[in-house]
Amino acid sequence: MIETSTALCSTALAEDGTITSYRESSENRRHASLTAPFIKEMLDGRGIGVQDCDAVCVSMGPGSYTGLRVGTSTAKGLCFGAGIPLLAVGTLDILAAQAVSDGLLPEGCRYVVPMIDARRMEVYTALYSPDGTRLSEIKPEIVEKGSFAKQLAEGPVLFIGDGADKCREALEHENAYFEQCFPKAYAMLRPAEAEYENKRFKDIAYFEPFYLKQFIATVSGKKLF
């Protein structure tokens, strides 16, 4: 499992429904140089090869354009070379699963709201039930006073992700709980298993990450000559 959608680069290996190896690094802009070595270390440590795996699962976004490209290209290469299926799970789905697996839900939790940092007060988000089921469409949202008022009025809400902290002031409420963290590859286990069991395999040649917003390249103002 490969998670490269944010500043954290992480990989995990699962065997018989259990995580048996895990690697992570938050070194800036090192996804391209760390992802493949992490995978090799895990496989070597277990004495297996990619061809021994049932599938490769990658985080499909939303998130960093560059990070998603690195994860997707790595996963595609592994699947194509070993002749195994490609799986993909959403970044917000991973954060919701992480809230459950890491025991982060506040008592009486009514909703989990994963937040991937975009820019300024904007986040990529959706509503989830406490068991990790998505209840709404994934969308970019500008967080301001009054955001999620309906959900907060119903009971405790966990806001989780690398966009959670910047929303604390706007979402100040007795029912608001915050967990500033990155999505991690080990939390992909349950969503990945569900994708595999339901044979929701991706087309290795044509699969593209879910960027949510169109990537816009900018022209550097630096003169090279």
GUTI-354178 format. One record per atom (N, C-alpha, C): x, y, z. Coordinates in pm, whole numbers, plus 50000, padded with zeros to 5 digits. Layout:
REM GUTI-354178
XYZ ...
***
This chain:
REM GUTI-354178
500854988250000 500005000050000 500895012450000 500525022149918 501345033949896 500525046449922 500995055250012 500295067550044 501275079350026 501045087349922 501935098549893 501155111249862 499935112449913 499065123549875 499355136549949 500135135950057 500435148050134 501945148850159 502365156450258 503795158150286 504425145250340 503615136250394 504135123650446 504155113050337 505275106250325 505395094950233 505385082250317 504455073050289 504415060850368 504015048950283 504505037350324 504185024750256 503925014150363 503085004450330 502764993750424 502584980650350 502924969850416 502744956450361 501824948750453 500794942650396 499834934850475 499854920350432 499784911350529 499724896950503 498634890950590 497704884050527 496604877650598 495844887550687 495594899350635 494794909250707 495504916650817 496844915650823 497614922250927 498784929850865 499044941850914 500204949550869 501464943050925 502354938850836 503584932250880 504824940750860 504704951650785 505854960650765 505334974450729 506054984750775 505604998450753 506815007850747 506755017450658 507785027650646 507115041250626 507735051850681 507225065150658 508335075450672 508155086750605 509075097950616 508335110750580 508585121350656 507985134350628 509015144050570 510145138650522 511155147250460 510545154250339 510755167050329 510125174950223 510615171050084 509675168949994 509935166249853 510835154149831 510605143649909 511425131649894 510595119749847 509345121949811 508485110749771 509085102649658 509605109649557 510125102749439 511335094149473 512145098549569 513355091149602 513165080949714 512055081649786 511865072749901 510855061549878 509865063749793 508775054049779 509275040249736 510005039549627 510495026649578 511445019849677 512415027049737 513275020649838 512505015349958 511485022650002 510655017850113 510015004450078 509485003649956 508824991249913 509814979749908 510994982349854 512014971949845 512434967249984 512614976550076 512994973050214 511954963950278 510694967250260 509634959150320 509594945150261 509654944250130 509594931150064 510814922650099 511994928850096 513224921550130 513174916650275 512634925150361 512554921450502 511654909550527 510674907550440 509754896150454 510154884550364 511224886550286 511694875850199 510764872550085 510094882750032 509154880549921 509414890749811 508804888649695 508894897949584 507534903649551 507504913349463 506234919549423 505294909049364 505864899449290 505054889049226 504344880049328 504784880449452 504144872449557 502924879549617 502744892149582 501634899949636 500364897749553 499214899249618 497944897749549 497574910249470 498014921949518 497674934549453 498524945649514 498494957149449 499114969349502 498004979749513 497944986549626 496934996849647 497615010349665 497075020549598 497645034049605 496565043949648 496995054249719 496075065049753 495785073149627 494505075349598 494135081449470 493815096349480 493915102249600 493655116349615 492265119049673 491935131749691 492685143549650 493925145949736 494775154849685 496005157849757 497015164549666 498275163349701 499355169649626 499455163749485 499495172249386 499605167649247 500855159149230 501995164449273 503265157149254 503275144149333 502835144749458 502815132649540 501935121849481 500765125549433 499855115749373 500455109749247 501155117749168 501795112549047 502875102349082 503655105349185 504715096049227 504115082849271 503105083349359 502485071149408 501845062949299 501135069849210 500425062849102 501395056349004 502425063648963 503385057948868 504135046248928 504465047049058 505145035949125 504235023649129 502985025749170 502045014549180 501795008149044 501635016448941 501415011048807 502595002648761 503815007648787 505005000248746 505094986748814 504794986348943 504824973749017 503794963948965 502584968848942 501504960048894 501774954948753 502244963648667 502524959548529 503644949248525 504714951748601 505854942748601 505554929148660 504714928848763 504424916248832 503134909748782 502364916748700 501124911148650 500064909348757 499974919148848 498994918348957 498054930348950 496874929649013 495884940449004 496314953349075 495774964349025 495954977549087 494674981449159 494814985549285 493684990549363 493955005149399 492895012549426 493045026449468 491955030049568 492315037449671 491345042249770 491535057249789 490465064149821 490505078649837 491255082849962 491915094249952 492675099450066 491785102250187 490605107650162 489685110450272 489165097550334 488975087150251 488575074150304 489645068650398 490905071050362 492025066350445 491995073450580 491795086550579 491765094050705 490595089650794 489455086750733 488315081950811 488625068350872 489245059650794 489635046550845 490695047850954 491575057550939 492635059951038 492045064451171 491005072651164 490345077151287 489795065351364 489265055551292 488705043551355 489805034451406 490785031351321 491835021751358 492735026851471 492935039951476 493795045651579 493055049551706 491765046751712 490975049751831 490865064651861 490695072851757 490675087251774 489275093151789 488255085051776 486875090151782 486525094651924 486005106951939 485555111452071 484305103552112 484055102752239 482885095452289 481605101452230 480765092852179 479505097452121 479655104051986 480755101651917 481035108051789 479885105851690 479465116751625 478385115951526 478915116151383 480015123651364 480585124851230 482115125351236 482725120451127 484165122151105 484295130750980 485105141250990 485285150450877 486765151250843 487235143050749 488625143850705 488865156950630 490055162650649 490375175350583 491775174750525 491875175850393 493175176950328 493415191650299 494545196750343 494855210950329 494945214850182 494245225350144 494345230750009 495125243850019 494465255050013 495165267750031 494305277150113 494935286250182 494265295350272 493315287550363 492025291050363 491085284050451 490295273450375 490825268850265 490145258650186 490705244850218 489815234950221 490205221050242 489405212150147 489935200350120 489185189950051 488545181550159 487245179450153 486565173150265 485305165750223 484745158150316 483475151050300 483035146650438 481785142850450 481255137850577 481305122650581 481675117250697 481715102750719 481015099150849 480475087350853 479895082150978 481045077051065 480805074551193 481865069651283 482445056151244 481765048651158 482325035851114 483125037050983 483285049550935 484095051950816 483335051950686 481995051850689 481195052150567 481025066450519 481315068950393 481185082550340 479725086050319 479335098150364 477955102450360 477695113650260 478745119650205 478565130850113 479635130550005 479475138849906 480455139749799 481715146749848 482845143149790 484105149749820 484135162949744 484505173749814 484515186849749 485505196249817 485945206549745 486735216949809 485795226249885 486155230050006 485265238550085 486085248950160 485615261350156 486225272150234 485595271850372 486405269650474 485905268450611 485825282350675 484665285350729 484445298350793 483495296550910 483265307250983 482325306651095 480975301451045 480455291451112 479185285751071 479305273250987 480495270350939 480685257950863 480415245950954 479765235850903 479435223450974 478585225851099 477845236851099 477015240251216 475965229451242 475355224351139 474315214151154 474895201651219 476045197151172 476665185051226 477115187251371 477685198751400 478155201551536 476995202451635 475845206751588 474675207751675 474155193951714 474485183851634 473995170351660 474845162651761 476105166851779 476965159651872 478425160851833 479315153151899 480745154051873 481105151151727 481995159351673 482495157751536 484015157851540 484635148051476 486085147551468 486535153051334 487345163651337 487965169151218 489405163951215 489745156651111 491035149851107 491745152050974 493065154050981 493845155650860 494835167050872 495595169650764 496595180150772 495975194050753 494655194650733 493965207450724 493125210350847 493215201850949 492345203351067 492725215251155 494005216751184 494425227151279 494065241151233 494205243851105 493955257551059 492475261251068 491625251251092 490185253751100 489675254851244 490565253451341 490155253351482 489385265951520 489925277451486 489295290051529 487925291851465 487825288851336 486555290551266 485505280751316 485945268951360 485005258451401 484935256751552 485275267151624 485265266451770 483855262851820 483785251451888 482485246451936 482775235352036 481905233652134 482135223552236 482125209352179 481505207552063 481435194252002 482515191951895 483395201751877 484425200551774 485715194751834 486205183951774 487465177651814 488395177451693 489695179651717 490625180951607 491815171451621 492195165351511 493365156551506 494185160451383 495255167851408 496125172151299 497075160551265 496935154851148 497765143451110 497735141550959 498635133250911 498665129550770 498025115950750 497445113250633 496975099650604 498165090250596 498025078150650 499145068750655 498765055650588 499775049450527 499535037550446 498915026050524 499255024450652 498705013150727 497185014050741 496665026450738 495215028450752 494465024850624 495185021850516 494555017950391 494085003550393 494484995850494 494234981450496 492774977850473 491874982550557 490464978650546 489834983450416 490014996250377 489455000450248 490034992550131 491334989350137 491964981750029 491414967550022 491194961550138 490614948050141 489224947950078 488444958450107 487094959250051 487154960549898 488094968549849 488244969949704 488634956749640 489534949449705 490004936749649 488894926149650 488194925249762 487134915149774 486014917549673 485774930249640 484724933649543 485264934749401 486544931049384 487194930949252 487084944349180 487214955149256 487174968349195 488594972349153 489114965449055 490474967649008 490504979448909 491604986848911 491774998148821 492514993848695 492235000948587 492934998548462 494345004248474 495344995548468 496724999848491 497155010348389 496695009148267 497125018448163 496455032048174 495185032248214 494425044648206 494055051048341 494345044548450 493985050248580 494715063448604 493985073348653 494555086248690 494105089848831 494955096648908 494565100749043 493395110549040 492735111949153 491605121049168 492155134349221 492465143549130 493065156249171 492035165749229 490775164149194 489655172549235 489685186149167 490855192649165 490985205149093 491985203248980 491765210448872 492665209548759 494025215248796 495095207848760 496445212548786 496795223648688 497315234648742 497705245948656 499195248248673 499925246448566 501375248748569 501645263648557 502665268248629 503035282248621 504395283748555 504625295448500 505885298048434 506815305048531 508015299648548 508985305448638 509455318948587 509645328348682 510135341548646 511645342148641 512325331048674 513785330748675 514335330048534 515415336948507 516095336348379 517275326748390 517305316948300 518375306848303 519585311348225 519395320048130 520525324648048 520505339948038 
***
